[in-house]
Amino acid sequence: MLTSVDPDVLRVLGDPLRLEIVTLLARETLCTTHLVEETGARQTNLSNHMKVLREAGIVETEPCGRFTYYKLKPEVLAGLSERFAELAASARAAVENKRACP
């Protein structure tokens, strides 16, 4: 059975800055300062995007002294990937299916 792709996760990842953040976090755990340096975003803007990513369950925080580190939750992206793979498999299987017009 096909599972649907979570539209909220897609919306969250659809933002270019958030997608850049996720790409950076796929390589290593980074603190807010690192993310500001890497993305060129203002700290307040970055903090707002990190809140959205946290609330969507895509990243988690790790306090370290006065810094907050962020790390990606790979299982969320793996689940999204699996759902897209299911959609692709269904599309391949349905290539000959065509509903007749009334």
C-alpha positions, -999 to 999 in steps of 0.1 A, spaced: 0 0 0 12 35 -8 18 59 20 14 96 13 43 120 14 39 145 43 31 178 28 43 197 59 78 182 56 78 190 19 68 226 26 96 228 52 122 215 29 109 236 0 125 267 14 159 272 -2 176 283 31 162 254 50 172 230 23 208 245 25 208 240 62 197 204 59 224 198 33 250 213 56 238 192 86 239 161 65 277 165 65 283 174 101 267 186 134 269 224 135 262 252 159 242 284 151 274 303 146 287 278 120 253 279 102 253 317 101 288 317 87 280 290 61 247 304 49 252 341 53 218 344 70 212 367 99 211 350 132 175 359 139 164 346 104 185 315 109 169 309 144 134 311 129 143 286 102 159 263 129 127 265 149 107 254 118 131 225 112 129 214 149 91 215 150 90 195 118 111 168 135 139 171 109 167 183 133 174 180 169 194 202 193 224 194 214 233 220 241 271 225 245 279 252 270 266 284 257 262 271 222 234 250 206 244 224 181 220 210 155 221 176 140 199 161 113 176 132 121 184 109 92 154 86 98 130 114 88 147 119 55 150 81 50 113 78 56 106 106 30 129 89 6 111 56 10 77 72 3 90 88 -29 105 54 -39 71 38 -34 55 65 -55 81 59 -83 75 22 -82 38 27 -84 43 51 -114 65 25 -131 38 -2 -126 10 20 -138 27 32 -170 1 13 -191 -29 22 -169 -50 49 -186 -85 57 -175 -109 61 -203 -127 95 -206 -165 93 -203 
